[in-house]
Amino acid sequence: MTTTTTAAPPTPALRRPGSLLPTDPVLCLLTWTTLANALGNGLYFTVSALYFTRILGYGVTQTGLVLTVAGLCGVLASIPAGRAADRFGSKRVVVALVAVEAVLSAGFPLLHGLPAFLLLACTVTALDRGVAAARSTLYAEVLPAEQRVAGRAYLRAVTNVAMGLGGALAGLTLQVDTRFAYNLTVLANSVSYAVVALWMLRLPDRPSAAAPSPALTRAERRNPALRDLPFLTVTVLNAVLTLQFALLEVGVPLWIVRDTHAPRALVAAGMTINTVLVVLFQVRATRGTERPGKAARVCLRGGLLLAAGCVLVGLAHGLSPLAATVLLVLGMVVEALGEVLTQAGSWALSYDLAGDGAAGAYQGVYNAGTAAAAMAGPGLIAVGVIGHGPVGWLVAGLLLAAAGAAMVPVTRWAQRGAAEPAV
């Protein structure tokens, strides 16, 4: 007997040849909202540390403590925001949270006293992480299933370009270096949130989101994602892989400046290398993530590349400036390629392994894991990697490789659990 297999239908092209904007009108609208949001974020994040310390007058230790506590608030906000997206509709939740964030983020120039700084920073960060969770749910609802991961990859490329542009524009603020210029930059970020909220209103409504859900029973109020052990394990593994961003943003710059003879200009060059490679390859990296098993293997390959990049960066210690530069550039290129693969694979798994009818609950938990890694990552990298030299980089690489490799058996576990009939 001859068996035949039906090939999966080809994924529709995101963009027409020669066009930068996607063909799908919903994805096109999301592109503009992403561009506005990332441009504002690029302005804000470039100046925020100096703004809080030099302009508002808070100490470095005070600022670090406030931002750490705010990061914890962001972790805690992700899960209820995801549940709210399930109950009230992701579009409603995103628009409401972004609108409030637009108003409150404009309050930074009015701050007086540490308690006010702590309260405002915690609230704005909680809103921001809540938006991230609800927005991930929104992508699952408004984008065609066959374009969901590729569309998200395209939006990430847009984010990188806009963040870079925002950072470049913020350089003007740093050059002028006046209170008015800093306040104007912070308020520009608030305006970007308002623009996003207005544009988001134009997105189509999910049919079931026309009215809030009726009162839920106690069993229905329980978060299914928190009781899904395989999915929680995938979330933890993804959080480990997310430490790669702290390596890039904190580990590599500190390593270049403190522990190698490479020129300091390589710090900025490294960010440029990463941005360019993400823009060029993030959408391509989504190919082969159509099924959970394939997506897990993409994470495996990405984890191995991240590990190789860590080893190359670590080997630059003590070498001549030229040799160190060559190894560091090679390591950053390899890490960027690992980044686009792990991101593509993890996005696919976050959607494909989610329970039916609870996309928000699952995205909320998944984003909480990502937020936790973002909060803890800088400290872990500074102490655990930079503090231990080349050995620290080797251990970091082994950890990332192990997390990527573990995605394969854990994904099989999750699929077996989903296939078992409910008792």
Secondary structure in CASP SS format (residue, H / E / C, confidence):
PFRMAT SS
TARGET T0000
AUTHOR 0000-0000-0000
METHOD secondary structure of the structure
MODEL  1
M C 1.00
T C 1.00
T C 1.00
T C 1.00
T C 1.00
T C 1.00
A C 1.00
A C 1.00
P C 1.00
P C 1.00
T C 1.00
P C 1.00
A C 1.00
L C 1.00
R E 1.00
R C 1.00
P C 1.00
G C 1.00
S C 1.00
L C 1.00
L C 1.00
P E 1.00
T C 1.00
D C 1.00
P H 1.00
V H 1.00
L H 1.00
C H 1.00
L H 1.00
L H 1.00
T H 1.00
W H 1.00
T H 1.00
T H 1.00
L H 1.00
A H 1.00
N H 1.00
A H 1.00
L H 1.00
G H 1.00
N H 1.00
G H 1.00
L H 1.00
Y H 1.00
F H 1.00
T H 1.00
V H 1.00
S H 1.00
A H 1.00
L H 1.00
Y H 1.00
F H 1.00
T H 1.00
R H 1.00
I H 1.00
L C 1.00
G C 1.00
Y C 1.00
G C 1.00
V H 1.00
T H 1.00
Q H 1.00
T H 1.00
G H 1.00
L H 1.00
V H 1.00
L H 1.00
T H 1.00
V H 1.00
A H 1.00
G H 1.00
L H 1.00
C H 1.00
G H 1.00
V H 1.00
L H 1.00
A H 1.00
S H 1.00
I H 1.00
P H 1.00
A H 1.00
G H 1.00
R H 1.00
A H 1.00
A H 1.00
D H 1.00
R H 1.00
F H 1.00
G C 1.00
S H 1.00
K H 1.00
R H 1.00
V H 1.00
V H 1.00
V H 1.00
A H 1.00
L H 1.00
V H 1.00
A H 1.00
V H 1.00
E H 1.00
A H 1.00
V H 1.00
L H 1.00
S H 1.00
A C 1.00
G C 1.00
F H 1.00
P H 1.00
L H 1.00
L C 1.00
H C 1.00
G C 1.00
L H 1.00
P H 1.00
A H 1.00
F H 1.00
L H 1.00
L H 1.00
L H 1.00
A H 1.00
C H 1.00
T H 1.00
V H 1.00
T H 1.00
A H 1.00
L H 1.00
D H 1.00
R H 1.00
G H 1.00
V H 1.00
A H 1.00
A H 1.00
A H 1.00
R H 1.00
S H 1.00
T H 1.00
L H 1.00
Y H 1.00
A H 1.00
E H 1.00
V H 1.00
L C 1.00
P C 1.00
A H 1.00
E H 1.00
Q H 1.00
R H 1.00
V H 1.00
A H 1.00
G H 1.00
R H 1.00
A H 1.00
Y H 1.00
L H 1.00
R H 1.00
A H 1.00
V H 1.00
T H 1.00
N H 1.00
V H 1.00
A H 1.00
M H 1.00
G H 1.00
L H 1.00
G H 1.00
G H 1.00
A H 1.00
L H 1.00
A H 1.00
G H 1.00
L H 1.00
T H 1.00
L H 1.00
Q H 1.00
V H 1.00
D C 1.00
T C 1.00
R H 1.00
F H 1.00
A H 1.00
Y H 1.00
N H 1.00
L H 1.00
T H 1.00
V H 1.00
L H 1.00
A H 1.00
N H 1.00
S H 1.00
V H 1.00
S H 1.00
Y H 1.00
A H 1.00
V H 1.00
V H 1.00
A H 1.00
L H 1.00
W H 1.00
M H 1.00
L C 1.00
R C 1.00
L C 1.00
P C 1.00
D C 1.00
R C 1.00
P H 1.00
S H 1.00
A H 1.00
A C 1.00
A C 1.00
P C 1.00
S C 1.00
P C 1.00
A C 1.00
L C 1.00
T C 1.00
R H 1.00
A H 1.00
E H 1.00
R H 1.00
R C 1.00
N C 1.00
P H 1.00
A H 1.00
L H 1.00
R H 1.00
D C 1.00
L H 1.00
P H 1.00
F H 1.00
L H 1.00
T H 1.00
V H 1.00
T H 1.00
V H 1.00
L H 1.00
N H 1.00
A H 1.00
V H 1.00
L H 1.00
T H 1.00
L H 1.00
Q H 1.00
F H 1.00
A H 1.00
L H 1.00
L H 1.00
E H 1.00
V H 1.00
G H 1.00
V H 1.00
P H 1.00
L H 1.00
W H 1.00
I H 1.00
V H 1.00
R H 1.00
D H 1.00
T C 1.00
H C 1.00
A C 1.00
P C 1.00
R C 1.00
A C 1.00
L H 1.00
V H 1.00
A H 1.00
A H 1.00
G H 1.00
M H 1.00
T H 1.00
I H 1.00
N H 1.00
T H 1.00
V H 1.00
L H 1.00
V H 1.00
V H 1.00
L H 1.00
F H 1.00
Q C 1.00
V C 1.00
R H 1.00
A H 1.00
T H 1.00
R C 1.00
G C 1.00
T C 1.00
E C 1.00
R C 1.00
P H 1.00
G H 1.00
K H 1.00
A H 1.00
A H 1.00
R H 1.00
V H 1.00
C H 1.00
L H 1.00
R H 1.00
G H 1.00
G H 1.00
L H 1.00
L H 1.00
L H 1.00
A H 1.00
A H 1.00
G H 1.00
C H 1.00
V H 1.00
L H 1.00
V H 1.00
G H 1.00
L C 1.00
A C 1.00
H C 1.00
G C 1.00
L C 1.00
S C 1.00
P H 1.00
L H 1.00
A H 1.00
A H 1.00
T H 1.00
V H 1.00
L H 1.00
L H 1.00
V H 1.00
L H 1.00
G H 1.00
M H 1.00
V H 1.00
V H 1.00
E H 1.00
A H 1.00
L H 1.00
G H 1.00
E H 1.00
V H 1.00
L H 1.00
T H 1.00
Q H 1.00
A H 1.00
G H 1.00
S H 1.00
W H 1.00
A H 1.00
L H 1.00
S H 1.00
Y H 1.00
D H 1.00
L C 1.00
A C 1.00
G C 1.00
D C 1.00
G C 1.00
A C 1.00
A H 1.00
G H 1.00
A H 1.00
Y H 1.00
Q H 1.00
G H 1.00
V H 1.00
Y H 1.00
N H 1.00
A H 1.00
G H 1.00
T H 1.00
A H 1.00
A H 1.00
A H 1.00
A H 1.00
M H 1.00
A H 1.00
G H 1.00
P H 1.00
G H 1.00
L H 1.00
I H 1.00
A H 1.00
V H 1.00
G H 1.00
V C 1.00
I H 1.00
G H 1.00
H H 1.00
G H 1.00
P H 1.00
V H 1.00
G H 1.00
W H 1.00
L H 1.00
V H 1.00
A H 1.00
G H 1.00
L H 1.00
L H 1.00
L H 1.00
A H 1.00
A H 1.00
A H 1.00
G H 1.00
A H 1.00
A H 1.00
M H 1.00
V H 1.00
P H 1.00
V H 1.00
T H 1.00
R H 1.00
W H 1.00
A H 1.00
Q H 1.00
R H 1.00
G H 1.00
A H 1.00
A H 1.00
E C 1.00
P C 1.00
A C 1.00
V C 1.00
END
